[in-house]
Amino acid sequence: MVEEWDEETLAFAHRMFDLARAGQTDELAGYVDAGLPVNMTNDKGDTLLILAAYHAHPETVSALISRGADHSRVNDRGQTALAAATFRRSTESVAALLEAGADPTHGSPSAIETATFFDLPEMLELLDQKAS
C-alpha cells in the first residue's frame, strides 16, 4: 500500500533531508529525538545518514548513529553511508561509521570498491584496517 502524503507533510520531509545535507545537526537531532524516524528514506532510497555522509558532515553522521541510524541500509543504487563518506574523503565520517560497525565490503559499490575505483589510498588504508 502506497501512502499519499499531503503537501505539508511532504514539504516537512524534504526539509528534514535538507537538514541532513546541510549538516544542521542540532535541529535534525531535535526532530529525531521528538519522533522523526531516524531511518526515513527519500524517493531514491537515501537515508538521512547517507545524505549526511555524502555531504561530509561527520557531526551529523555521529548524531544519527547515536540515535540508532542503520549504517547498513543501502539506497536504490546499492550505496551505503560508508561508501558515500569514502567517496567524499570524510575521514571523520568514515571513522564514525566504522566504529559503529559499518562493513566496508557491504553495498555495490562497497566503500572498498569506491576507494579503489577513485584511487583514494588514504581511505583504502582506513577501510582496510577494519576489513582485516
Helices and strands as residue ranges (DSSP letters): H 7-22, H 25-33, H 48-54, H 58-66, H 81-87, H 91-99, H 111-117, H 121-131
